[in-house]
Amino acid sequence: MDKIIEILSGLKSGVDFSAAERIATDKILDSIDIASLITALEDEFDIEISMEYMDNKNFDSVSAIWEMVKELQEE
């Protein structure tokens, strides 16, 4: 999960992503940030995030992102 926090912090500084919840829902990251996050996650973890995963609940916290990554790695 540290790598996810590192990626998020690179997109938007000054946010405590380890404690943040509702990252996508509260628009802490905008749509361009989310697109960059998806690309970075796909590259870092060798996964493909399909449209079915494009839901705020998958991007609202570091733990939600980590759960999505683990699920995609198992496919």
PyMOL Python script that loads the backbone (N, CA, C, O; Angstrom):
from pymol import cmd

cmd.read_pdbstr("""\
ATOM      1  N   MET A   1       0.817  -1.204   0.000  1.00  0.00           N
ATOM      2  CA  MET A   1       0.000   0.000   0.000  1.00  0.00           C
ATOM      3  C   MET A   1       0.853   1.257   0.000  1.00  0.00           C
ATOM      4  O   MET A   1       0.385   2.325  -0.393  1.00  0.00           O
ATOM      5  N   ASP A   2       2.085   1.142   0.431  1.00  0.00           N
ATOM      6  CA  ASP A   2       2.975   2.310   0.428  1.00  0.00           C
ATOM      7  C   ASP A   2       3.162   2.865  -0.974  1.00  0.00           C
ATOM      8  O   ASP A   2       3.225   4.080  -1.161  1.00  0.00           O
ATOM      9  N   LYS A   3       3.249   1.986  -1.951  1.00  0.00           N
ATOM     10  CA  LYS A   3       3.432   2.431  -3.337  1.00  0.00           C
ATOM     11  C   LYS A   3       2.209   3.221  -3.803  1.00  0.00           C
ATOM     12  O   LYS A   3       2.344   4.200  -4.536  1.00  0.00           O
ATOM     13  N   ILE A   4       1.025   2.800  -3.382  1.00  0.00           N
ATOM     14  CA  ILE A   4      -0.196   3.518  -3.753  1.00  0.00           C
ATOM     15  C   ILE A   4      -0.180   4.918  -3.147  1.00  0.00           C
ATOM     16  O   ILE A   4      -0.525   5.891  -3.817  1.00  0.00           O
ATOM     17  N   ILE A   5       0.217   5.021  -1.883  1.00  0.00           N
ATOM     18  CA  ILE A   5       0.314   6.333  -1.238  1.00  0.00           C
ATOM     19  C   ILE A   5       1.339   7.201  -1.955  1.00  0.00           C
ATOM     20  O   ILE A   5       1.127   8.399  -2.140  1.00  0.00           O
ATOM     21  N   GLU A   6       2.452   6.593  -2.357  1.00  0.00           N
ATOM     22  CA  GLU A   6       3.485   7.328  -3.097  1.00  0.00           C
ATOM     23  C   GLU A   6       2.938   7.861  -4.424  1.00  0.00           C
ATOM     24  O   GLU A   6       3.189   9.011  -4.787  1.00  0.00           O
ATOM     25  N   ILE A   7       2.194   7.027  -5.141  1.00  0.00           N
ATOM     26  CA  ILE A   7       1.604   7.447  -6.422  1.00  0.00           C
ATOM     27  C   ILE A   7       0.613   8.585  -6.191  1.00  0.00           C
ATOM     28  O   ILE A   7       0.650   9.593  -6.897  1.00  0.00           O
ATOM     29  N   LEU A   8      -0.275   8.428  -5.206  1.00  0.00           N
ATOM     30  CA  LEU A   8      -1.269   9.459  -4.905  1.00  0.00           C
ATOM     31  C   LEU A   8      -0.609  10.769  -4.509  1.00  0.00           C
ATOM     32  O   LEU A   8      -1.033  11.838  -4.948  1.00  0.00           O
ATOM     33  N   SER A   9       0.427  10.692  -3.683  1.00  0.00           N
ATOM     34  CA  SER A   9       1.124  11.896  -3.240  1.00  0.00           C
ATOM     35  C   SER A   9       1.815  12.602  -4.396  1.00  0.00           C
ATOM     36  O   SER A   9       1.959  13.824  -4.387  1.00  0.00           O
ATOM     37  N   GLY A  10       2.240  11.834  -5.388  1.00  0.00           N
ATOM     38  CA  GLY A  10       2.833  12.428  -6.580  1.00  0.00           C
ATOM     39  C   GLY A  10       1.815  13.165  -7.431  1.00  0.00           C
ATOM     40  O   GLY A  10       2.163  14.090  -8.165  1.00  0.00           O
ATOM     41  N   LEU A  11       0.563  12.757  -7.333  1.00  0.00           N
ATOM     42  CA  LEU A  11      -0.502  13.410  -8.087  1.00  0.00           C
ATOM     43  C   LEU A  11      -0.990  14.678  -7.400  1.00  0.00           C
ATOM     44  O   LEU A  11      -1.310  15.668  -8.057  1.00  0.00           O
ATOM     45  N   LYS A  12      -1.042  14.638  -6.071  1.00  0.00           N
ATOM     46  CA  LYS A  12      -1.590  15.767  -5.312  1.00  0.00           C
ATOM     47  C   LYS A  12      -0.872  15.836  -3.977  1.00  0.00           C
ATOM     48  O   LYS A  12      -1.082  14.992  -3.106  1.00  0.00           O
ATOM     49  N   SER A  13      -0.031  16.835  -3.818  1.00  0.00           N
ATOM     50  CA  SER A  13       0.718  16.975  -2.563  1.00  0.00           C
ATOM     51  C   SER A  13      -0.158  17.644  -1.510  1.00  0.00           C
ATOM     52  O   SER A  13      -1.162  18.283  -1.826  1.00  0.00           O
ATOM     53  N   GLY A  14       0.241  17.485  -0.261  1.00  0.00           N
ATOM     54  CA  GLY A  14      -0.453  18.150   0.826  1.00  0.00           C
ATOM     55  C   GLY A  14      -1.684  17.423   1.342  1.00  0.00           C
ATOM     56  O   GLY A  14      -2.423  17.963   2.166  1.00  0.00           O
ATOM     57  N   VAL A  15      -1.914  16.198   0.864  1.00  0.00           N
ATOM     58  CA  VAL A  15      -3.062  15.417   1.323  1.00  0.00           C
ATOM     59  C   VAL A  15      -2.530  14.192   2.054  1.00  0.00           C
ATOM     60  O   VAL A  15      -1.615  13.523   1.575  1.00  0.00           O
ATOM     61  N   ASP A  16      -3.112  13.901   3.226  1.00  0.00           N
ATOM     62  CA  ASP A  16      -2.740  12.706   3.972  1.00  0.00           C
ATOM     63  C   ASP A  16      -3.558  11.541   3.431  1.00  0.00           C
ATOM     64  O   ASP A  16      -4.616  11.208   3.964  1.00  0.00           O
ATOM     65  N   PHE A  17      -3.057  10.931   2.373  1.00  0.00           N
ATOM     66  CA  PHE A  17      -3.805   9.865   1.715  1.00  0.00           C
ATOM     67  C   PHE A  17      -3.940   8.615   2.580  1.00  0.00           C
ATOM     68  O   PHE A  17      -4.862   7.824   2.380  1.00  0.00           O
ATOM     69  N   SER A  18      -3.034   8.429   3.536  1.00  0.00           N
ATOM     70  CA  SER A  18      -3.141   7.248   4.388  1.00  0.00           C
ATOM     71  C   SER A  18      -4.389   7.307   5.266  1.00  0.00           C
ATOM     72  O   SER A  18      -4.892   6.266   5.689  1.00  0.00           O
ATOM     73  N   ALA A  19      -4.891   8.494   5.542  1.00  0.00           N
ATOM     74  CA  ALA A  19      -6.089   8.663   6.373  1.00  0.00           C
ATOM     75  C   ALA A  19      -7.308   9.104   5.562  1.00  0.00           C
ATOM     76  O   ALA A  19      -8.431   9.065   6.064  1.00  0.00           O
ATOM     77  N   ALA A  20      -7.096   9.517   4.326  1.00  0.00           N
ATOM     78  CA  ALA A  20      -8.187  10.069   3.513  1.00  0.00           C
ATOM     79  C   ALA A  20      -9.180   8.992   3.109  1.00  0.00           C
ATOM     80  O   ALA A  20      -8.814   7.885   2.715  1.00  0.00           O
ATOM     81  N   GLU A  21     -10.435   9.355   3.219  1.00  0.00           N
ATOM     82  CA  GLU A  21     -11.514   8.523   2.719  1.00  0.00           C
ATOM     83  C   GLU A  21     -12.353   9.413   1.814  1.00  0.00           C
ATOM     84  O   GLU A  21     -12.374  10.633   1.975  1.00  0.00           O
ATOM     85  N   ARG A  22     -13.032   8.805   0.877  1.00  0.00           N
ATOM     86  CA  ARG A  22     -13.855   9.564  -0.069  1.00  0.00           C
ATOM     87  C   ARG A  22     -12.984  10.421  -1.006  1.00  0.00           C
ATOM     88  O   ARG A  22     -13.354  11.535  -1.376  1.00  0.00           O
ATOM     89  N   ILE A  23     -11.836   9.876  -1.370  1.00  0.00           N
ATOM     90  CA  ILE A  23     -10.901  10.585  -2.248  1.00  0.00           C
ATOM     91  C   ILE A  23     -11.575  10.974  -3.564  1.00  0.00           C
ATOM     92  O   ILE A  23     -11.476  12.121  -4.001  1.00  0.00           O
ATOM     93  N   ALA A  24     -12.250  10.033  -4.182  1.00  0.00           N
ATOM     94  CA  ALA A  24     -12.920  10.310  -5.456  1.00  0.00           C
ATOM     95  C   ALA A  24     -14.256  11.002  -5.230  1.00  0.00           C
ATOM     96  O   ALA A  24     -14.579  11.968  -5.922  1.00  0.00           O
ATOM     97  N   THR A  25     -15.033  10.518  -4.272  1.00  0.00           N
ATOM     98  CA  THR A  25     -16.368  11.072  -4.015  1.00  0.00           C
ATOM     99  C   THR A  25     -16.307  12.551  -3.670  1.00  0.00           C
ATOM    100  O   THR A  25     -17.121  13.336  -4.158  1.00  0.00           O
ATOM    101  N   ASP A  26     -15.351  12.940  -2.834  1.00  0.00           N
ATOM    102  CA  ASP A  26     -15.217  14.340  -2.435  1.00  0.00           C
ATOM    103  C   ASP A  26     -14.342  15.149  -3.389  1.00  0.00           C
ATOM    104  O   ASP A  26     -14.021  16.307  -3.121  1.00  0.00           O
ATOM    105  N   LYS A  27     -13.960  14.527  -4.503  1.00  0.00           N
ATOM    106  CA  LYS A  27     -13.180  15.186  -5.558  1.00  0.00           C
ATOM    107  C   LYS A  27     -11.840  15.747  -5.064  1.00  0.00           C
ATOM    108  O   LYS A  27     -11.384  16.798  -5.514  1.00  0.00           O
ATOM    109  N   ILE A  28     -11.220  15.009  -4.117  1.00  0.00           N
ATOM    110  CA  ILE A  28      -9.852  15.361  -3.716  1.00  0.00           C
ATOM    111  C   ILE A  28      -8.945  15.224  -4.937  1.00  0.00           C
ATOM    112  O   ILE A  28      -8.020  16.012  -5.132  1.00  0.00           O
ATOM    113  N   LEU A  29      -9.227  14.211  -5.754  1.00  0.00           N
ATOM    114  CA  LEU A  29      -8.586  14.062  -7.060  1.00  0.00           C
ATOM    115  C   LEU A  29      -9.631  14.355  -8.124  1.00  0.00           C
ATOM    116  O   LEU A  29     -10.757  13.864  -8.047  1.00  0.00           O
ATOM    117  N   ASP A  30      -9.262  15.153  -9.114  1.00  0.00           N
ATOM    118  CA  ASP A  30     -10.202  15.418 -10.202  1.00  0.00           C
ATOM    119  C   ASP A  30     -10.092  14.319 -11.259  1.00  0.00           C
ATOM    120  O   ASP A  30      -9.306  13.383 -11.108  1.00  0.00           O
ATOM    121  N   SER A  31     -10.871  14.433 -12.313  1.00  0.00           N
ATOM    122  CA  SER A  31     -10.915  13.364 -13.321  1.00  0.00           C
ATOM    123  C   SER A  31      -9.570  13.160 -14.011  1.00  0.00           C
ATOM    124  O   SER A  31      -9.229  12.033 -14.368  1.00  0.00           O
ATOM    125  N   ILE A  32      -8.814  14.212 -14.202  1.00  0.00           N
ATOM    126  CA  ILE A  32      -7.489  14.085 -14.817  1.00  0.00           C
ATOM    127  C   ILE A  32      -6.550  13.347 -13.860  1.00  0.00           C
ATOM    128  O   ILE A  32      -5.761  12.503 -14.285  1.00  0.00           O
ATOM    129  N   ASP A  33      -6.639  13.671 -12.564  1.00  0.00           N
ATOM    130  CA  ASP A  33      -5.834  12.963 -11.557  1.00  0.00           C
ATOM    131  C   ASP A  33      -6.191  11.478 -11.530  1.00  0.00           C
ATOM    132  O   ASP A  33      -5.305  10.626 -11.455  1.00  0.00           O
ATOM    133  N   ILE A  34      -7.480  11.169 -11.591  1.00  0.00           N
ATOM    134  CA  ILE A  34      -7.927   9.771 -11.571  1.00  0.00           C
ATOM    135  C   ILE A  34      -7.394   9.032 -12.793  1.00  0.00           C
ATOM    136  O   ILE A  34      -6.949   7.890 -12.684  1.00  0.00           O
ATOM    137  N   ALA A  35      -7.437   9.678 -13.955  1.00  0.00           N
ATOM    138  CA  ALA A  35      -6.903   9.055 -15.176  1.00  0.00           C
ATOM    139  C   ALA A  35      -5.408   8.786 -15.024  1.00  0.00           C
ATOM    140  O   ALA A  35      -4.921   7.731 -15.431  1.00  0.00           O
ATOM    141  N   SER A  36      -4.684   9.731 -14.442  1.00  0.00           N
ATOM    142  CA  SER A  36      -3.250   9.539 -14.203  1.00  0.00           C
ATOM    143  C   SER A  36      -3.009   8.433 -13.185  1.00  0.00           C
ATOM    144  O   SER A  36      -2.074   7.645 -13.329  1.00  0.00           O
ATOM    145  N   LEU A  37      -3.849   8.374 -12.160  1.00  0.00           N
ATOM    146  CA  LEU A  37      -3.746   7.322 -11.151  1.00  0.00           C
ATOM    147  C   LEU A  37      -3.941   5.947 -11.781  1.00  0.00           C
ATOM    148  O   LEU A  37      -3.190   5.013 -11.498  1.00  0.00           O
ATOM    149  N   ILE A  38      -4.944   5.830 -12.629  1.00  0.00           N
ATOM    150  CA  ILE A  38      -5.225   4.550 -13.294  1.00  0.00           C
ATOM    151  C   ILE A  38      -4.022   4.106 -14.120  1.00  0.00           C
ATOM    152  O   ILE A  38      -3.613   2.947 -14.050  1.00  0.00           O
ATOM    153  N   THR A  39      -3.467   5.008 -14.887  1.00  0.00           N
ATOM    154  CA  THR A  39      -2.296   4.689 -15.702  1.00  0.00           C
ATOM    155  C   THR A  39      -1.125   4.255 -14.824  1.00  0.00           C
ATOM    156  O   THR A  39      -0.451   3.269 -15.122  1.00  0.00           O
ATOM    157  N   ALA A  40      -0.888   4.992 -13.744  1.00  0.00           N
ATOM    158  CA  ALA A  40       0.222   4.662 -12.844  1.00  0.00           C
ATOM    159  C   ALA A  40       0.004   3.305 -12.175  1.00  0.00           C
ATOM    160  O   ALA A  40       0.949   2.526 -12.045  1.00  0.00           O
ATOM    161  N   LEU A  41      -1.218   3.013 -11.753  1.00  0.00           N
ATOM    162  CA  LEU A  41      -1.512   1.723 -11.131  1.00  0.00           C
ATOM    163  C   LEU A  41      -1.328   0.580 -12.123  1.00  0.00           C
ATOM    164  O   LEU A  41      -0.764  -0.462 -11.788  1.00  0.00           O
ATOM    165  N   GLU A  42      -1.808   0.784 -13.337  1.00  0.00           N
ATOM    166  CA  GLU A  42      -1.665  -0.252 -14.363  1.00  0.00           C
ATOM    167  C   GLU A  42      -0.198  -0.532 -14.650  1.00  0.00           C
ATOM    168  O   GLU A  42       0.200  -1.688 -14.794  1.00  0.00           O
ATOM    169  N   ASP A  43       0.602   0.513 -14.734  1.00  0.00           N
ATOM    170  CA  ASP A  43       2.033   0.348 -15.010  1.00  0.00           C
ATOM    171  C   ASP A  43       2.766  -0.289 -13.829  1.00  0.00           C
ATOM    172  O   ASP A  43       3.569  -1.205 -14.008  1.00  0.00           O
ATOM    173  N   GLU A  44       2.488   0.197 -12.637  1.00  0.00           N
ATOM    174  CA  GLU A  44       3.200  -0.267 -11.444  1.00  0.00           C
ATOM    175  C   GLU A  44       2.868  -1.714 -11.083  1.00  0.00           C
ATOM    176  O   GLU A  44       3.751  -2.480 -10.699  1.00  0.00           O
ATOM    177  N   PHE A  45       1.602  -2.081 -11.207  1.00  0.00           N
ATOM    178  CA  PHE A  45       1.169  -3.397 -10.743  1.00  0.00           C
ATOM    179  C   PHE A  45       0.871  -4.378 -11.872  1.00  0.00           C
ATOM    180  O   PHE A  45       0.411  -5.492 -11.624  1.00  0.00           O
ATOM    181  N   ASP A  46       1.134  -3.966 -13.115  1.00  0.00           N
ATOM    182  CA  ASP A  46       0.924  -4.820 -14.287  1.00  0.00           C
ATOM    183  C   ASP A  46      -0.502  -5.380 -14.313  1.00  0.00           C
ATOM    184  O   ASP A  46      -0.722  -6.588 -14.402  1.00  0.00           O
ATOM    185  N   ILE A  47      -1.462  -4.448 -14.231  1.00  0.00           N
ATOM    186  CA  ILE A  47      -2.873  -4.801 -14.269  1.00  0.00           C
ATOM    187  C   ILE A  47      -3.565  -3.972 -15.332  1.00  0.00           C
ATOM    188  O   ILE A  47      -2.986  -3.024 -15.863  1.00  0.00           O
ATOM    189  N   GLU A  48      -4.805  -4.327 -15.643  1.00  0.00           N
ATOM    190  CA  GLU A  48      -5.632  -3.520 -16.528  1.00  0.00           C
ATOM    191  C   GLU A  48      -6.928  -3.225 -15.784  1.00  0.00           C
ATOM    192  O   GLU A  48      -7.663  -4.137 -15.407  1.00  0.00           O
ATOM    193  N   ILE A  49      -7.195  -1.949 -15.579  1.00  0.00           N
ATOM    194  CA  ILE A  49      -8.403  -1.533 -14.867  1.00  0.00           C
ATOM    195  C   ILE A  49      -9.487  -1.282 -15.909  1.00  0.00           C
ATOM    196  O   ILE A  49      -9.469  -0.277 -16.619  1.00  0.00           O
ATOM    197  N   SER A  50     -10.424  -2.214 -15.985  1.00  0.00           N
ATOM    198  CA  SER A  50     -11.493  -2.125 -16.991  1.00  0.00           C
ATOM    199  C   SER A  50     -12.620  -1.216 -16.505  1.00  0.00           C
ATOM    200  O   SER A  50     -12.634  -0.782 -15.353  1.00  0.00           O
ATOM    201  N   MET A  51     -13.545  -0.941 -17.390  1.00  0.00           N
ATOM    202  CA  MET A  51     -14.660  -0.040 -17.088  1.00  0.00           C
ATOM    203  C   MET A  51     -15.464  -0.506 -15.880  1.00  0.00           C
ATOM    204  O   MET A  51     -15.988   0.326 -15.140  1.00  0.00           O
ATOM    205  N   GLU A  52     -15.574  -1.802 -15.665  1.00  0.00           N
ATOM    206  CA  GLU A  52     -16.373  -2.288 -14.537  1.00  0.00           C
ATOM    207  C   GLU A  52     -15.811  -1.837 -13.186  1.00  0.00           C
ATOM    208  O   GLU A  52     -16.527  -1.851 -12.185  1.00  0.00           O
ATOM    209  N   TYR A  53     -14.548  -1.443 -13.151  1.00  0.00           N
ATOM    210  CA  TYR A  53     -13.921  -0.982 -11.917  1.00  0.00           C
ATOM    211  C   TYR A  53     -13.947   0.538 -11.780  1.00  0.00           C
ATOM    212  O   TYR A  53     -13.493   1.077 -10.771  1.00  0.00           O
ATOM    213  N   MET A  54     -14.471   1.228 -12.782  1.00  0.00           N
ATOM    214  CA  MET A  54     -14.508   2.690 -12.770  1.00  0.00           C
ATOM    215  C   MET A  54     -15.683   3.177 -11.917  1.00  0.00           C
ATOM    216  O   MET A  54     -16.684   3.679 -12.427  1.00  0.00           O
ATOM    217  N   ASP A  55     -15.526   3.015 -10.628  1.00  0.00           N
ATOM    218  CA  ASP A  55     -16.548   3.387  -9.662  1.00  0.00           C
ATOM    219  C   ASP A  55     -15.849   4.101  -8.510  1.00  0.00           C
ATOM    220  O   ASP A  55     -14.782   3.674  -8.069  1.00  0.00           O
ATOM    221  N   ASN A  56     -16.439   5.173  -8.028  1.00  0.00           N
ATOM    222  CA  ASN A  56     -15.806   5.931  -6.934  1.00  0.00           C
ATOM    223  C   ASN A  56     -15.413   5.050  -5.761  1.00  0.00           C
ATOM    224  O   ASN A  56     -14.392   5.298  -5.119  1.00  0.00           O
ATOM    225  N   LYS A  57     -16.211   4.019  -5.467  1.00  0.00           N
ATOM    226  CA  LYS A  57     -15.916   3.184  -4.302  1.00  0.00           C
ATOM    227  C   LYS A  57     -14.553   2.513  -4.417  1.00  0.00           C
ATOM    228  O   LYS A  57     -13.928   2.209  -3.402  1.00  0.00           O
ATOM    229  N   ASN A  58     -14.086   2.279  -5.639  1.00  0.00           N
ATOM    230  CA  ASN A  58     -12.779   1.651  -5.838  1.00  0.00           C
ATOM    231  C   ASN A  58     -11.621   2.640  -5.703  1.00  0.00           C
ATOM    232  O   ASN A  58     -10.461   2.234  -5.638  1.00  0.00           O
ATOM    233  N   PHE A  59     -11.931   3.926  -5.661  1.00  0.00           N
ATOM    234  CA  PHE A  59     -10.892   4.963  -5.629  1.00  0.00           C
ATOM    235  C   PHE A  59     -11.033   5.910  -4.436  1.00  0.00           C
ATOM    236  O   PHE A  59     -10.389   6.958  -4.397  1.00  0.00           O
ATOM    237  N   ASP A  60     -11.875   5.543  -3.464  1.00  0.00           N
ATOM    238  CA  ASP A  60     -12.153   6.457  -2.355  1.00  0.00           C
ATOM    239  C   ASP A  60     -11.156   6.394  -1.209  1.00  0.00           C
ATOM    240  O   ASP A  60     -11.132   7.300  -0.376  1.00  0.00           O
ATOM    241  N   SER A  61     -10.347   5.369  -1.143  1.00  0.00           N
ATOM    242  CA  SER A  61      -9.342   5.282  -0.073  1.00  0.00           C
ATOM    243  C   SER A  61      -8.187   4.412  -0.560  1.00  0.00           C
ATOM    244  O   SER A  61      -8.313   3.673  -1.536  1.00  0.00           O
ATOM    245  N   VAL A  62      -7.077   4.516   0.130  1.00  0.00           N
ATOM    246  CA  VAL A  62      -5.919   3.693  -0.213  1.00  0.00           C
ATOM    247  C   VAL A  62      -6.281   2.219  -0.080  1.00  0.00           C
ATOM    248  O   VAL A  62      -5.896   1.407  -0.922  1.00  0.00           O
ATOM    249  N   SER A  63      -7.014   1.871   0.966  1.00  0.00           N
ATOM    250  CA  SER A  63      -7.371   0.460   1.150  1.00  0.00           C
ATOM    251  C   SER A  63      -8.302  -0.032   0.052  1.00  0.00           C
ATOM    252  O   SER A  63      -8.181  -1.178  -0.381  1.00  0.00           O
ATOM    253  N   ALA A  64      -9.233   0.809  -0.414  1.00  0.00           N
ATOM    254  CA  ALA A  64     -10.120   0.419  -1.516  1.00  0.00           C
ATOM    255  C   ALA A  64      -9.324   0.218  -2.811  1.00  0.00           C
ATOM    256  O   ALA A  64      -9.569  -0.728  -3.561  1.00  0.00           O
ATOM    257  N   ILE A  65      -8.381   1.110  -3.058  1.00  0.00           N
ATOM    258  CA  ILE A  65      -7.535   0.982  -4.246  1.00  0.00           C
ATOM    259  C   ILE A  65      -6.713  -0.299  -4.147  1.00  0.00           C
ATOM    260  O   ILE A  65      -6.599  -1.039  -5.125  1.00  0.00           O
ATOM    261  N   TRP A  66      -6.138  -0.566  -2.970  1.00  0.00           N
ATOM    262  CA  TRP A  66      -5.330  -1.760  -2.765  1.00  0.00           C
ATOM    263  C   TRP A  66      -6.164  -3.029  -2.984  1.00  0.00           C
ATOM    264  O   TRP A  66      -5.692  -3.974  -3.615  1.00  0.00           O
ATOM    265  N   GLU A  67      -7.385  -3.057  -2.472  1.00  0.00           N
ATOM    266  CA  GLU A  67      -8.258  -4.219  -2.669  1.00  0.00           C
ATOM    267  C   GLU A  67      -8.548  -4.447  -4.148  1.00  0.00           C
ATOM    268  O   GLU A  67      -8.555  -5.584  -4.618  1.00  0.00           O
ATOM    269  N   MET A  68      -8.787  -3.354  -4.882  1.00  0.00           N
ATOM    270  CA  MET A  68      -9.032  -3.462  -6.315  1.00  0.00           C
ATOM    271  C   MET A  68      -7.786  -4.007  -7.024  1.00  0.00           C
ATOM    272  O   MET A  68      -7.897  -4.893  -7.872  1.00  0.00           O
ATOM    273  N   VAL A  69      -6.620  -3.490  -6.688  1.00  0.00           N
ATOM    274  CA  VAL A  69      -5.368  -3.957  -7.299  1.00  0.00           C
ATOM    275  C   VAL A  69      -5.165  -5.441  -7.042  1.00  0.00           C
ATOM    276  O   VAL A  69      -4.837  -6.196  -7.957  1.00  0.00           O
ATOM    277  N   LYS A  70      -5.361  -5.863  -5.781  1.00  0.00           N
ATOM    278  CA  LYS A  70      -5.177  -7.295  -5.457  1.00  0.00           C
ATOM    279  C   LYS A  70      -6.140  -8.164  -6.243  1.00  0.00           C
ATOM    280  O   LYS A  70      -5.761  -9.223  -6.743  1.00  0.00           O
ATOM    281  N   GLU A  71      -7.380  -7.722  -6.355  1.00  0.00           N
ATOM    282  CA  GLU A  71      -8.374  -8.477  -7.110  1.00  0.00           C
ATOM    283  C   GLU A  71      -7.974  -8.599  -8.579  1.00  0.00           C
ATOM    284  O   GLU A  71      -8.098  -9.667  -9.179  1.00  0.00           O
ATOM    285  N   LEU A  72      -7.500  -7.509  -9.144  1.00  0.00           N
ATOM    286  CA  LEU A  72      -7.095  -7.527 -10.553  1.00  0.00           C
ATOM    287  C   LEU A  72      -5.840  -8.354 -10.777  1.00  0.00           C
ATOM    288  O   LEU A  72      -5.680  -8.948 -11.844  1.00  0.00           O
ATOM    289  N   GLN A  73      -4.962  -8.406  -9.809  1.00  0.00           N
ATOM    290  CA  GLN A  73      -3.759  -9.223  -9.936  1.00  0.00           C
ATOM    291  C   GLN A  73      -4.081 -10.714  -9.922  1.00  0.00           C
ATOM    292  O   GLN A  73      -3.323 -11.521 -10.459  1.00  0.00           O
ATOM    293  N   GLU A  74      -5.189 -11.074  -9.316  1.00  0.00           N
ATOM    294  CA  GLU A  74      -5.587 -12.479  -9.235  1.00  0.00           C
ATOM    295  C   GLU A  74      -6.242 -12.974 -10.516  1.00  0.00           C
ATOM    296  O   GLU A  74      -6.357 -14.180 -10.735  1.00  0.00           O
ATOM    297  N   GLU A  75      -6.667 -12.051 -11.354  1.00  0.00           N
ATOM    298  CA  GLU A  75      -7.359 -12.444 -12.589  1.00  0.00           C
ATOM    299  C   GLU A  75      -6.400 -13.053 -13.588  1.00  0.00           C
ATOM    300  O   GLU A  75      -6.811 -13.439 -14.682  1.00  0.00           O
TER     301      GLU A  75
END
""", "prot")
cmd.dss("prot")
cmd.show_as("cartoon", "prot")
cmd.util.cbc("prot")
cmd.orient("prot")
